[in-house]
């Protein structure tokens, strides 16, 4: 009947940002966040991921879990663009505080200043933090 | 005493341990605490300074798992699981910080 009805039936696309602040492997947050991100992508939402504080460690190159026998989920970050999740934002300040640069990361990301990331966050419909 | 730390320095537990560890104690960094053993992070200078009084170890398998094995700062000794056991056995007591 109205445009609103059509929107509901077709499903509204919202901007979702998943904010990752935890290192991988020490806790289950990083892996769980990936699961939620992939699910949200299946619902064809406008999904982005932000990596802040220890969350930037999730994207490190050279992860080798042989000795700890943990599940290595590095490959999942590489697979995200196959699910149309291409907006990966990394906080420059968090990288610098850990002696890291963009070259240390295993996927293409957009490195952002605090102000840029803040603006991006403020622009979202839904922000979920892990 | 052997102080075992498994949390990232983002939660400041390492600073507390450095404050409460007596001279000659050993600190073993495992799991997310191994990030503190790497160069260029914000706590690196404090770790460097602490090594004058304390022996600091890091668990190599946990560094590998996090892609950080090539970034360990000088003066920190890497151990494997057998080395972990040796450290526990060598000290009169130990504390796993939570």
Backbone of each chain as ProteinMPNN parsed JSONL, in Angstrom:
{"seq_chain_A": "XXXXXXXXXXXXXXXXXXXXXXXXXXXXXXXXXXXXXXXXXXXXXXXXXXXXXXXXXXXXXXXXXXXXXXXXXXXXXXXXXXXXXXXXXXXXXXXXXXXXXXXXXXXXXXXXXXXXXXXXXXXXXXXXXX", "coords_chain_A": {"N_chain_A": [[0.844, -1.193, 0.0], [1.511, 1.484, 1.12], [4.7, 3.159, 0.709], [6.226, 2.471, 2.875], [5.242, -0.011, 3.636], [6.063, -1.586, 1.488], [8.794, -1.422, 1.868], [9.066, -2.85, 4.249], [8.284, -5.404, 3.491], [10.166, -5.999, 1.545], [12.389, -5.843, 3.057], [14.372, -3.864, 5.079], [17.403, -2.234, 4.48], [19.975, -1.863, 6.684], [22.629, 0.032, 8.206], [25.164, -1.67, 9.599], [27.627, -1.816, 12.057], [30.329, -3.647, 13.234], [32.212, -3.68, 16.032], [35.415, -4.425, 16.937], [37.348, -5.177, 19.677], [38.989, -6.907, 20.986], [41.799, -9.099, 21.42], [42.646, -11.884, 19.271], [42.069, -15.423, 19.88], [42.881, -15.557, 22.71], [40.508, -15.056, 23.969], [37.065, -15.809, 23.121], [35.814, -13.894, 21.68], [36.599, -12.689, 19.179], [36.319, -14.679, 17.235], [33.596, -15.266, 17.536], [32.522, -12.833, 16.79], [33.093, -12.81, 14.074], [31.39, -14.824, 13.209], [28.875, -13.663, 13.675], [29.03, -11.475, 11.987], [29.127, -12.708, 9.471], [26.637, -13.896, 9.429], [24.976, -11.636, 9.462], [25.613, -10.566, 7.018], [24.47, -12.427, 5.366], [21.855, -11.674, 5.515], [21.831, -9.587, 3.85], [22.659, -7.005, 4.664], [24.095, -3.718, 5.182], [27.18, -3.992, 5.935], [29.896, -3.299, 8.108], [33.195, -3.591, 9.53], [34.974, -2.635, 12.403], [38.187, -2.162, 13.774], [39.665, -1.863, 16.78], [41.758, -0.844, 19.534], [42.999, -3.781, 21.17], [41.807, -5.27, 19.226], [42.924, -4.854, 16.729], [44.938, -6.7, 16.556], [43.717, -8.969, 15.611], [43.984, -9.036, 12.91], [46.556, -9.688, 12.228], [49.309, -10.67, 10.188], [50.881, -13.885, 9.514], [50.038, -15.696, 11.434], [50.195, -18.68, 13.277], [48.91, -21.556, 14.336], [49.703, -24.048, 15.015], [51.213, -25.11, 17.223], [49.642, -24.524, 19.459], [47.363, -25.732, 18.791], [44.931, -24.513, 18.259], [41.973, -23.407, 16.515], [42.706, -21.95, 13.491], [41.593, -18.97, 12.418], [42.281, -17.004, 10.651], [42.017, -17.092, 7.881], [39.354, -16.615, 7.437], [39.01, -13.84, 7.601], [40.167, -13.073, 5.237], [38.328, -14.12, 3.511], [36.135, -12.522, 3.69], [35.49, -10.563, 1.762], [34.309, -12.018, -0.203], [31.805, -12.306, 0.745], [30.759, -9.897, 0.352], [31.649, -8.135, 2.276], [33.445, -5.561, 2.636], [34.201, -3.37, 3.91], [36.443, -2.612, 6.012], [37.611, -1.187, 8.796], [40.344, 0.321, 10.377], [41.723, 1.466, 13.355], [44.008, 3.965, 13.503], [45.439, 4.967, 15.717], [45.37, 2.839, 17.504], [46.871, 0.921, 16.153], [49.398, 2.198, 16.141], [49.981, 2.301, 18.873], [50.683, -0.243, 19.329], [52.938, -0.761, 17.96], [52.566, -1.358, 15.298], [51.937, -1.41, 11.714], [49.993, -0.751, 8.735], [51.053, -2.548, 6.902], [51.521, -4.831, 8.368], [49.224, -6.213, 8.435], [46.831, -8.691, 7.338], [44.835, -8.351, 5.455], [43.311, -6.067, 3.077], [42.691, -2.916, 4.314], [40.99, 0.025, 5.566], [42.705, 2.501, 7.004], [42.093, 4.606, 9.697], [41.8, 7.863, 11.181], [41.099, 8.898, 14.576], [39.014, 10.749, 14.513], [37.871, 10.316, 12.002], [36.979, 7.675, 12.268], [35.217, 7.955, 14.36], [33.234, 9.528, 13.191], [32.31, 7.784, 11.254], [31.257, 5.788, 12.864], [29.219, 7.14, 14.151], [27.463, 7.436, 12.139], [26.09, 5.083, 11.775], [23.313, 2.703, 11.751], [23.105, 0.548, 13.475], [25.285, -0.492, 15.998], [27.488, -2.905, 17.04], [29.359, -4.255, 19.595], [32.256, -6.149, 20.175]], "CA_chain_A": [[0.0, 0.0, 0.0], [2.41, 2.644, 1.18], [6.116, 2.846, 0.485], [6.737, 1.837, 4.099], [4.881, -1.424, 3.574], [6.959, -2.215, 0.525], [10.114, -1.498, 2.511], [9.05, -3.932, 5.237], [8.235, -6.693, 2.809], [11.44, -6.222, 0.865], [13.45, -5.829, 4.052], [15.13, -2.623, 5.093], [18.856, -2.395, 4.637], [20.524, -0.958, 7.696], [24.089, 0.057, 8.343], [25.649, -2.368, 10.794], [29.076, -1.824, 12.287], [30.796, -4.537, 14.297], [33.435, -3.097, 16.586], [36.241, -5.484, 17.541], [38.35, -4.585, 20.562], [39.702, -7.959, 21.721], [42.778, -9.9, 20.695], [42.101, -13.201, 18.911], [42.601, -16.642, 20.515], [42.853, -15.543, 24.18], [39.082, -15.153, 24.291], [36.312, -16.292, 21.958], [35.096, -12.761, 21.093], [36.929, -12.417, 17.774], [35.703, -15.738, 16.426], [32.144, -15.078, 17.612], [32.193, -11.644, 15.999], [33.103, -13.219, 12.664], [30.152, -15.585, 12.954], [27.759, -12.722, 13.623], [29.218, -10.676, 10.778], [28.75, -13.514, 8.308], [25.179, -14.052, 9.471], [24.347, -10.369, 9.069], [25.825, -10.413, 5.572], [23.494, -13.303, 4.708], [20.607, -10.911, 5.459], [22.072, -8.504, 2.894], [22.748, -5.711, 5.32], [25.292, -2.93, 4.869], [27.997, -4.378, 7.089], [31.31, -2.923, 8.194], [33.872, -4.009, 10.758], [35.996, -1.711, 12.876], [39.172, -2.82, 14.637], [40.133, -0.839, 17.712], [42.506, -1.41, 20.675], [43.593, -5.087, 20.856], [41.131, -5.826, 18.054], [43.796, -4.793, 15.536], [45.739, -7.934, 16.534], [42.983, -10.02, 14.886], [44.328, -9.003, 11.481], [48.001, -9.901, 12.053], [49.87, -11.691, 9.293], [51.845, -14.837, 10.079], [49.49, -16.477, 12.553], [50.449, -20.117, 13.144], [48.319, -22.139, 15.54], [50.087, -25.456, 15.093], [51.673, -25.515, 18.556], [48.555, -24.432, 20.444], [46.264, -26.556, 18.271], [43.678, -23.759, 18.189], [41.483, -23.229, 15.15], [43.222, -20.723, 12.874], [40.509, -18.357, 11.634], [42.797, -15.901, 9.825], [41.511, -17.213, 6.509], [38.002, -16.061, 7.378], [39.094, -12.401, 7.296], [40.456, -12.975, 3.797], [37.142, -14.55, 2.76], [35.011, -11.602, 3.923], [35.056, -9.826, 0.562], [33.429, -12.939, -0.929], [30.455, -12.097, 1.299], [30.524, -8.458, 0.173], [32.05, -7.33, 3.435], [34.714, -4.973, 2.182], [34.49, -2.176, 4.704], [37.201, -2.948, 7.214], [38.213, 0.056, 9.254], [41.318, 0.089, 11.438], [42.059, 2.683, 14.096], [45.442, 4.272, 13.387], [46.028, 5.141, 17.049], [45.531, 1.504, 18.096], [48.036, 0.313, 15.485], [50.624, 2.868, 16.592], [50.233, 1.943, 20.28], [51.158, -1.633, 19.347], [54.12, -0.868, 17.105], [52.147, -1.995, 14.041], [51.518, -0.575, 10.59], [49.067, -1.411, 7.811], [51.775, -3.647, 6.247], [51.51, -6.015, 9.232], [47.871, -6.795, 8.429], [46.693, -9.695, 6.274], [43.814, -7.974, 4.47], [43.251, -4.642, 2.751], [41.823, -2.205, 5.251], [41.083, 1.476, 5.55], [43.205, 2.994, 8.291], [41.385, 5.858, 9.964], [42.079, 8.657, 12.382], [40.014, 8.809, 15.564], [37.896, 11.593, 14.07], [37.22, 9.641, 10.876], [36.288, 6.497, 12.776], [34.103, 8.457, 15.178], [32.19, 9.982, 12.275], [31.777, 6.571, 10.626], [30.476, 5.116, 13.895], [28.032, 7.95, 14.422], [26.611, 7.353, 10.951], [25.514, 3.735, 11.676], [22.016, 2.411, 12.365], [23.327, -0.404, 14.564], [26.694, -0.749, 16.298], [27.607, -4.019, 17.979], [30.75, -4.296, 20.054], [32.768, -7.426, 20.669]], "C_chain_A": [[0.886, 1.251, 0.0], [3.841, 2.196, 0.864], [6.698, 2.1, 1.678], [6.474, 0.329, 4.091], [5.839, -2.181, 2.646], [8.346, -2.43, 1.123], [10.172, -2.693, 3.462], [9.092, -5.3, 4.558], [9.571, -7.026, 2.156], [12.596, -6.314, 1.842], [14.251, -4.55, 3.948], [16.616, -2.928, 5.23], [19.359, -1.358, 5.633], [22.041, -1.022, 7.69], [24.474, -0.561, 9.683], [27.155, -2.211, 10.896], [29.386, -2.752, 13.462], [32.157, -4.048, 14.771], [34.194, -4.177, 17.356], [37.353, -4.87, 18.377], [39.198, -5.619, 21.305], [40.708, -8.675, 20.823], [42.155, -11.257, 20.348], [42.674, -14.288, 19.82], [42.586, -16.656, 22.041], [41.432, -15.63, 24.708], [38.348, -15.521, 23.005], [35.635, -15.14, 21.197], [35.347, -12.584, 19.593], [36.246, -13.424, 16.849], [34.18, -15.578, 16.388], [31.711, -13.879, 16.765], [32.135, -11.996, 14.521], [31.824, -13.969, 12.303], [28.97, -14.639, 12.782], [27.83, -11.878, 12.353], [28.758, -11.445, 9.539], [27.239, -13.73, 8.255], [24.497, -12.773, 8.986], [24.495, -10.133, 7.572], [24.818, -11.262, 4.799], [22.131, -12.624, 4.613], [20.742, -9.656, 4.605], [21.988, -7.13, 3.536], [24.052, -5.011, 4.903], [26.249, -3.048, 6.062], [29.418, -3.809, 6.995], [31.876, -3.467, 9.497], [34.909, -2.954, 11.119], [36.911, -2.461, 13.847], [39.869, -1.752, 15.465], [40.824, -1.536, 18.886], [43.099, -2.776, 20.291], [42.923, -5.774, 19.665], [42.002, -5.803, 16.809], [44.665, -6.047, 15.425], [45.034, -9.068, 15.77], [43.463, -10.142, 13.448], [45.812, -9.246, 11.212], [48.292, -10.961, 10.996], [50.636, -12.721, 10.118], [51.344, -15.632, 11.268], [49.657, -17.971, 12.28], [50.0, -20.811, 14.421], [48.692, -23.615, 15.745], [50.401, -25.892, 16.54], [50.559, -25.467, 19.598], [47.346, -25.27, 20.038], [44.908, -25.853, 18.335], [43.254, -23.639, 16.733], [41.979, -21.884, 14.602], [42.131, -20.118, 11.993], [40.962, -17.131, 10.846], [42.183, -15.89, 8.434], [40.127, -16.583, 6.363], [38.023, -14.563, 7.056], [39.346, -12.181, 5.81], [39.217, -13.281, 2.965], [36.005, -13.531, 2.837], [34.542, -10.905, 2.657], [34.173, -10.699, -0.33], [31.982, -12.853, -0.451], [30.063, -10.623, 1.208], [30.769, -7.643, 1.44], [33.44, -6.786, 3.125], [35.096, -3.753, 2.994], [35.133, -2.587, 6.013], [37.974, -1.705, 7.637], [39.138, -0.212, 10.44], [41.724, 1.428, 12.044], [43.58, 2.895, 14.103], [46.117, 4.342, 14.762], [46.289, 3.786, 17.717], [46.7, 0.756, 17.466], [49.324, 0.878, 16.074], [50.986, 2.459, 18.022], [50.778, 0.528, 20.417], [52.355, -1.852, 18.44], [53.814, -1.489, 15.759], [51.857, -0.949, 12.969], [50.57, -1.397, 9.718], [49.729, -2.617, 7.139], [51.764, -4.931, 7.064], [50.181, -6.768, 9.162], [47.637, -7.653, 7.185], [45.618, -9.393, 5.248], [43.906, -6.476, 4.186], [42.248, -3.967, 3.68], [41.903, -0.704, 4.969], [41.524, 1.919, 6.943], [42.641, 4.392, 8.506], [41.898, 6.561, 11.207], [40.896, 8.486, 13.339], [38.787, 9.572, 15.076], [37.128, 10.92, 12.932], [36.39, 8.45, 11.354], [35.056, 6.906, 13.596], [32.931, 8.862, 14.287], [31.507, 8.782, 11.627], [30.838, 5.846, 11.595], [29.142, 5.844, 14.128], [26.997, 7.832, 13.306], [25.858, 6.019, 10.838], [24.092, 3.672, 12.236], [22.198, 1.518, 13.59], [24.835, -0.588, 14.752], [26.756, -1.844, 17.354], [29.076, -4.212, 18.312], [31.107, -5.676, 20.589], [34.136, -7.199, 21.291]], "O_chain_A": [[0.982, 1.968, -0.996], [4.132, 1.004, 0.769], [7.544, 1.219, 1.527], [7.32, -0.482, 4.468], [6.345, -3.254, 2.976], [8.982, -3.463, 0.918], [11.149, -3.441, 3.498], [9.811, -6.209, 4.971], [10.044, -8.162, 2.203], [13.668, -6.809, 1.493], [14.746, -4.191, 2.88], [17.016, -3.788, 6.015], [19.192, -0.152, 5.449], [22.646, -1.992, 7.233], [24.148, -0.039, 10.748], [27.875, -2.446, 9.925], [28.785, -2.653, 14.532], [33.123, -4.009, 14.008], [33.674, -4.762, 18.305], [38.197, -4.137, 17.862], [40.023, -5.264, 22.147], [40.488, -8.832, 19.622], [41.251, -11.725, 21.04], [43.693, -14.058, 20.472], [42.296, -17.701, 22.623], [41.185, -16.208, 25.766], [38.943, -15.541, 21.928], [34.963, -15.371, 20.191], [34.41, -12.355, 18.828], [35.673, -13.061, 15.822], [33.556, -15.735, 15.339], [30.669, -13.91, 16.11], [31.246, -11.543, 13.8], [31.254, -13.772, 11.231], [28.166, -14.793, 11.863], [26.809, -11.603, 11.723], [28.083, -10.894, 8.669], [26.639, -13.747, 7.18], [23.555, -12.824, 8.194], [23.607, -9.567, 6.935], [24.368, -10.878, 3.72], [21.336, -12.953, 3.733], [19.882, -8.776, 4.631], [21.338, -6.22, 3.023], [24.968, -5.625, 4.355], [26.145, -2.315, 7.046], [30.048, -3.839, 5.937], [31.14, -3.763, 10.438], [35.627, -2.446, 10.257], [36.455, -3.288, 14.637], [40.556, -0.873, 14.945], [40.513, -2.686, 19.197], [43.646, -2.916, 19.198], [43.442, -6.768, 19.157], [41.838, -6.643, 15.924], [45.083, -6.418, 14.328], [45.684, -10.017, 15.333], [43.365, -11.207, 12.838], [46.279, -9.036, 10.092], [47.626, -11.993, 10.917], [50.995, -12.469, 11.268], [52.139, -16.184, 12.028], [49.313, -18.464, 11.206], [50.635, -20.672, 15.466], [48.075, -24.323, 16.54], [49.906, -26.918, 17.008], [50.536, -26.283, 20.519], [46.429, -25.488, 20.829], [43.868, -26.501, 18.449], [44.079, -23.755, 15.826], [41.709, -20.827, 15.173], [41.784, -20.677, 10.952], [40.14, -16.318, 10.422], [41.871, -14.836, 7.88], [39.774, -16.079, 5.297], [37.162, -14.07, 6.329], [38.822, -11.247, 5.202], [39.064, -12.771, 1.855], [35.012, -13.664, 2.122], [33.346, -10.673, 2.481], [33.382, -10.184, -1.12], [31.057, -13.271, -1.147], [29.152, -10.165, 1.898], [30.163, -6.59, 1.642], [34.455, -7.453, 3.322], [36.164, -3.17, 2.804], [34.45, -2.873, 6.997], [38.868, -1.236, 6.932], [38.755, -0.893, 11.392], [42.027, 2.387, 11.334], [44.328, 2.086, 14.652], [47.226, 3.84, 14.945], [47.294, 3.605, 18.404], [47.434, 0.045, 18.152], [50.224, 0.131, 16.457], [52.163, 2.291, 18.342], [51.27, 0.141, 21.476], [52.744, -2.99, 18.178], [54.693, -2.085, 15.137], [51.574, 0.214, 13.258], [50.377, -2.591, 9.946], [49.054, -3.602, 6.836], [51.976, -6.012, 6.514], [50.033, -7.834, 9.761], [48.179, -7.374, 6.116], [45.499, -10.114, 4.258], [44.501, -5.72, 4.954], [41.103, -4.402, 3.806], [42.771, -0.237, 4.231], [40.807, 1.734, 7.926], [42.701, 5.247, 7.622], [42.367, 5.929, 12.154], [39.836, 7.993, 12.955], [37.659, 9.098, 15.209], [35.898, 10.948, 12.897], [35.26, 8.24, 10.912], [34.002, 6.273, 13.524], [31.776, 8.571, 14.598], [30.286, 8.759, 11.468], [29.777, 5.358, 11.208], [28.091, 5.222, 14.279], [25.811, 8.096, 13.508], [25.072, 5.836, 9.908], [23.711, 4.48, 13.083], [21.535, 1.704, 14.611], [25.568, -0.812, 13.788], [26.157, -1.728, 18.423], [29.923, -4.316, 17.425], [30.354, -6.282, 21.352], [34.758, -8.145, 21.774]]}, "seq_chain_B": "XXXXXXXXXXXXXXXXXXXXXXXXXXXXXXXXXXXXXXXXXXXXXXXXXXXXXXXXXXXXXXXXXXXXXXXXXXXXXXXXXXXXXXXXXXXXXXXXXX", "coords_chain_B": {"N_chain_B": [[59.114, -16.283, 43.37], [56.975, -17.357, 40.722], [55.313, -15.458, 38.441], [52.457, -15.729, 36.611], [51.01, -14.537, 33.737], [48.12, -13.976, 31.813], [46.624, -12.138, 30.42], [46.088, -9.48, 28.086], [48.111, -6.483, 28.062], [46.449, -4.369, 27.868], [44.493, -4.496, 29.791], [45.837, -3.748, 32.01], [46.931, -5.517, 33.861], [49.552, -6.376, 33.851], [51.049, -4.211, 34.668], [50.332, -4.094, 37.354], [51.417, -6.496, 38.286], [54.145, -6.027, 37.842], [54.541, -4.091, 39.724], [54.13, -5.48, 42.074], [55.866, -7.579, 42.177], [58.633, -9.167, 43.633], [62.193, -8.516, 43.798], [64.17, -10.565, 41.704], [62.186, -12.318, 41.116], [60.271, -14.274, 38.737], [58.61, -13.713, 35.655], [56.104, -15.024, 33.66], [54.805, -14.748, 30.53], [51.843, -15.588, 29.022], [49.33, -16.734, 26.609], [47.138, -14.039, 25.847], [48.816, -12.246, 27.089], [51.285, -12.32, 25.911], [51.577, -10.36, 24.002], [52.69, -8.205, 25.282], [55.339, -8.729, 25.286], [56.381, -7.868, 22.96], [58.024, -5.739, 20.539], [57.74, -2.151, 20.386], [55.211, -1.705, 21.466], [52.959, 0.032, 23.749], [53.681, -0.542, 26.37], [56.246, -1.355, 26.33], [58.595, 0.023, 27.213], [58.346, -0.016, 29.992], [58.481, -2.751, 30.477], [61.056, -3.292, 29.57], [62.535, -1.821, 31.476], [61.838, -3.206, 33.768], [63.173, -5.555, 33.486], [65.652, -5.331, 34.642], [65.45, -6.12, 37.261], [63.881, -8.371, 37.247], [63.24, -11.6, 35.822], [62.04, -12.213, 32.642], [59.812, -14.181, 30.831], [58.349, -15.643, 27.863], [55.703, -17.47, 26.351], [56.352, -19.404, 23.651], [54.625, -20.931, 21.808], [52.222, -19.477, 22.091], [52.936, -16.972, 21.135], [53.444, -17.627, 18.456], [50.868, -18.369, 17.66], [49.642, -15.941, 17.608], [50.878, -14.552, 15.627], [53.136, -13.123, 16.364], [55.721, -13.913, 16.865], [58.081, -13.078, 15.647], [58.627, -10.62, 16.713], [59.588, -10.216, 19.23], [60.91, -8.555, 22.052], [64.312, -7.733, 22.917], [66.025, -9.574, 25.438], [63.993, -10.94, 26.592], [63.1, -14.227, 27.4], [62.235, -17.017, 25.485], [59.996, -19.729, 25.951], [58.963, -23.186, 25.622], [56.226, -25.549, 26.063], [57.356, -27.5, 27.747], [59.376, -26.014, 28.885], [57.856, -24.21, 30.339], [56.861, -25.888, 32.354], [59.29, -26.477, 33.615], [59.935, -23.951, 34.627], [57.928, -23.547, 36.537], [58.56, -25.616, 38.267], [61.029, -24.815, 39.141], [60.7, -22.602, 40.738], [59.864, -21.546, 44.096], [57.16, -21.009, 44.533], [54.09, -20.15, 42.798], [52.01, -17.854, 40.98], [49.017, -17.469, 39.322], [47.829, -14.863, 37.672], [44.655, -13.287, 37.571]], "CA_chain_B": [[57.771, -16.594, 42.849], [56.7, -17.236, 39.283], [54.045, -14.776, 38.153], [51.967, -16.122, 35.285], [50.009, -13.557, 33.277], [47.5, -14.418, 30.554], [45.786, -11.087, 29.848], [46.757, -8.385, 27.385], [48.43, -5.338, 28.92], [45.351, -3.391, 27.783], [43.725, -4.496, 31.046], [46.762, -3.21, 33.008], [47.347, -6.485, 34.872], [51.007, -6.485, 33.886], [51.569, -3.129, 35.501], [50.138, -4.496, 38.753], [52.404, -7.536, 38.6], [55.468, -5.391, 37.925], [54.555, -3.333, 40.977], [54.041, -6.372, 43.229], [56.836, -8.679, 42.085], [59.878, -8.858, 44.342], [63.416, -8.668, 43.013], [64.55, -11.957, 41.489], [61.025, -13.111, 40.692], [60.148, -14.517, 37.301], [57.286, -13.471, 35.08], [55.867, -15.773, 32.423], [53.698, -14.199, 29.753], [51.189, -16.605, 28.182], [48.089, -16.319, 25.947], [47.144, -12.653, 25.357], [49.879, -11.462, 27.723], [52.517, -12.334, 25.108], [51.708, -9.107, 23.242], [53.54, -7.285, 26.047], [56.742, -9.086, 25.046], [56.765, -7.466, 21.601], [58.589, -4.393, 20.387], [56.936, -1.048, 19.861], [53.916, -1.463, 22.114], [53.009, 1.131, 24.719], [54.244, -0.933, 27.664], [57.598, -1.88, 26.073], [59.613, 0.691, 28.032], [58.187, -0.517, 31.368], [58.979, -4.127, 30.478], [62.519, -3.173, 29.468], [63.041, -1.349, 32.765], [61.593, -4.244, 34.78], [64.096, -6.679, 33.3], [66.823, -5.141, 35.497], [65.195, -6.806, 38.533], [63.051, -9.563, 37.072], [63.45, -12.377, 34.599], [60.755, -12.283, 31.941], [59.681, -15.266, 29.842], [57.095, -15.656, 27.09], [55.425, -18.801, 25.798], [56.512, -19.347, 22.192], [53.431, -21.342, 21.066], [51.213, -18.415, 22.099], [53.415, -15.94, 20.21], [53.196, -18.151, 17.098], [49.425, -18.35, 17.424], [49.207, -14.555, 17.399], [51.678, -13.924, 14.575], [54.026, -12.145, 16.995], [56.988, -14.546, 17.255], [59.218, -12.341, 15.096], [58.635, -9.244, 17.228], [59.873, -10.251, 20.662], [61.973, -7.615, 22.413], [65.542, -8.322, 23.41], [66.089, -9.78, 26.882], [62.91, -11.845, 26.999], [63.414, -15.618, 27.061], [61.079, -17.783, 25.01], [59.938, -21.117, 26.417], [57.875, -24.021, 25.096], [55.437, -26.085, 27.18], [58.269, -28.168, 28.689], [60.043, -24.925, 29.604], [56.822, -23.722, 31.265], [56.888, -26.818, 33.49], [60.567, -26.265, 34.308], [59.86, -22.69, 35.374], [57.066, -23.779, 37.705], [59.294, -26.496, 39.18], [62.226, -24.145, 39.658], [60.348, -21.546, 41.689], [59.221, -22.083, 45.296], [55.705, -20.901, 44.405], [53.69, -19.392, 41.616], [50.698, -17.215, 41.032], [48.383, -17.191, 38.035], [47.03, -13.636, 37.854], [43.425, -13.216, 36.801]], "C_chain_B": [[57.734, -16.466, 41.328], [55.323, -16.598, 39.117], [53.621, -15.125, 36.735], [50.84, -15.172, 34.889], [49.439, -14.019, 31.94], [46.606, -13.372, 29.898], [46.639, -10.039, 29.135], [47.038, -7.228, 28.344], [47.379, -4.234, 28.813], [44.519, -3.373, 29.065], [44.606, -4.149, 32.253], [47.241, -4.225, 34.05], [48.875, -6.573, 34.97], [51.623, -5.387, 34.74], [51.434, -3.466, 36.994], [51.173, -5.537, 39.165], [53.794, -6.92, 38.744], [55.616, -4.643, 39.255], [54.687, -4.273, 42.18], [55.008, -7.561, 43.176], [58.133, -8.275, 42.791], [61.076, -9.122, 43.426], [63.787, -10.153, 42.894], [63.395, -12.862, 41.104], [61.055, -13.316, 39.183], [58.72, -14.222, 36.875], [57.184, -14.267, 33.79], [54.622, -15.213, 31.751], [53.128, -15.297, 28.854], [49.909, -16.011, 27.567], [48.173, -14.839, 25.544], [48.201, -11.774, 26.03], [51.141, -11.415, 26.865], [52.682, -11.061, 24.262], [52.638, -8.114, 23.951], [55.02, -7.555, 25.818], [57.248, -8.542, 23.717], [57.198, -5.999, 21.532], [57.527, -3.386, 19.958], [55.597, -0.838, 20.517], [54.069, -0.474, 23.273], [53.658, 0.753, 26.052], [55.705, -1.393, 27.537], [58.658, -1.26, 27.002], [59.554, 0.197, 29.484], [58.718, -1.94, 31.493], [60.506, -4.112, 30.449], [63.112, -2.806, 30.823], [62.92, -2.446, 33.824], [62.604, -5.38, 34.677], [65.409, -6.515, 34.069], [66.675, -5.965, 36.781], [64.499, -8.157, 38.387], [63.453, -10.299, 35.803], [62.091, -12.542, 33.92], [60.794, -13.318, 30.821], [58.37, -15.089, 29.073], [56.944, -17.018, 26.432], [55.381, -18.739, 24.263], [55.267, -19.813, 21.424], [52.351, -20.252, 21.013], [51.632, -17.226, 21.234], [53.15, -16.357, 18.762], [51.726, -18.003, 16.716], [48.92, -16.949, 17.099], [50.01, -13.828, 16.324], [52.719, -12.958, 15.092], [55.427, -12.69, 17.307], [58.215, -13.773, 16.762], [59.406, -10.959, 15.701], [59.018, -9.149, 18.694], [61.042, -9.324, 20.997], [63.153, -8.341, 23.053], [65.488, -8.476, 24.936], [64.994, -10.699, 27.4], [63.238, -13.254, 26.512], [62.149, -16.346, 26.63], [61.154, -19.206, 25.55], [58.81, -21.857, 25.696], [57.126, -24.611, 26.299], [56.316, -26.792, 28.219], [59.006, -27.124, 29.529], [59.138, -24.294, 30.644], [56.85, -24.587, 32.538], [58.173, -26.62, 34.304], [60.534, -24.999, 35.163], [59.046, -22.859, 36.65], [57.84, -24.594, 38.749], [60.465, -25.783, 39.839], [61.929, -23.102, 40.73], [59.674, -22.155, 42.924], [57.686, -22.009, 45.24], [55.362, -20.128, 43.134], [52.288, -18.832, 41.791], [50.195, -16.967, 39.614], [47.44, -15.999, 38.228], [45.779, -13.691, 36.995], [42.945, -11.77, 36.719]], "O_chain_B": [[58.371, -15.593, 40.739], [54.312, -17.123, 39.584], [54.342, -14.849, 35.775], [49.851, -15.022, 35.607], [50.186, -14.406, 31.041], [45.906, -13.673, 28.931], [47.766, -9.755, 29.54], [46.306, -7.017, 29.31], [47.412, -3.271, 29.579], [43.909, -2.355, 29.394], [44.157, -4.251, 33.394], [47.889, -3.842, 35.023], [49.419, -6.816, 36.046], [52.603, -5.615, 35.449], [52.319, -3.155, 37.791], [51.736, -5.468, 40.258], [54.532, -7.259, 39.668], [56.705, -4.584, 39.825], [55.288, -3.906, 43.19], [54.964, -8.441, 44.035], [58.659, -7.183, 42.573], [60.983, -9.843, 42.432], [63.72, -10.897, 43.873], [63.596, -14.037, 40.8], [61.768, -12.624, 38.457], [57.763, -14.444, 37.617], [58.064, -14.196, 32.932], [53.534, -15.207, 32.326], [53.841, -15.866, 28.027], [49.466, -14.93, 27.955], [49.174, -14.423, 24.96], [48.449, -10.659, 25.572], [51.987, -10.546, 27.076], [53.794, -10.724, 23.855], [53.289, -7.291, 23.308], [55.862, -6.709, 26.119], [58.415, -8.732, 23.376], [56.798, -5.16, 22.34], [56.561, -3.718, 19.27], [54.893, 0.112, 20.175], [55.182, -0.188, 23.715], [54.131, 1.624, 26.782], [56.324, -1.776, 28.53], [59.522, -1.972, 27.515], [60.589, 0.014, 30.125], [59.334, -2.292, 32.499], [61.161, -4.827, 31.207], [64.086, -3.417, 31.263], [63.797, -2.593, 34.675], [62.862, -6.082, 35.655], [66.199, -7.456, 34.143], [67.666, -6.451, 37.324], [64.53, -8.983, 39.299], [63.939, -9.701, 34.842], [61.118, -12.958, 34.548], [61.694, -13.32, 29.982], [57.42, -14.475, 29.559], [57.922, -17.637, 26.012], [54.502, -18.114, 23.67], [54.877, -19.148, 20.464], [51.65, -20.12, 20.01], [50.78, -16.546, 20.662], [52.694, -15.555, 17.947], [51.389, -17.575, 15.612], [47.913, -16.781, 16.412], [49.843, -12.624, 16.132], [53.153, -12.067, 14.363], [56.229, -12.005, 17.941], [59.269, -13.815, 17.397], [60.261, -10.2, 15.245], [58.8, -8.118, 19.331], [62.052, -9.318, 20.293], [63.007, -9.41, 23.646], [64.967, -7.606, 25.635], [65.069, -11.181, 28.53], [63.607, -13.45, 25.354], [61.126, -16.302, 27.314], [62.225, -19.81, 25.603], [57.845, -21.254, 25.227], [57.374, -24.207, 27.435], [56.059, -26.702, 29.419], [59.233, -27.318, 30.723], [59.6, -23.889, 31.71], [56.862, -24.066, 33.653], [58.137, -26.598, 35.535], [61.042, -24.982, 36.284], [59.431, -22.371, 37.712], [57.786, -24.308, 39.946], [60.847, -26.109, 40.963], [62.798, -22.761, 41.533], [58.986, -23.169, 42.813], [56.998, -22.844, 45.827], [56.228, -19.536, 42.489], [51.506, -19.279, 42.629], [50.873, -16.329, 38.808], [46.392, -16.116, 38.863], [45.831, -14.093, 35.833], [41.913, -11.496, 36.106]]}, "name": "protein", "num_of_chains": 2, "seq": "XXXXXXXXXXXXXXXXXXXXXXXXXXXXXXXXXXXXXXXXXXXXXXXXXXXXXXXXXXXXXXXXXXXXXXXXXXXXXXXXXXXXXXXXXXXXXXXXXXXXXXXXXXXXXXXXXXXXXXXXXXXXXXXXXXXXXXXXXXXXXXXXXXXXXXXXXXXXXXXXXXXXXXXXXXXXXXXXXXXXXXXXXXXXXXXXXXXXXXXXXXXXXXXXXXXXXXXXXXXXXXXXXXXX"}
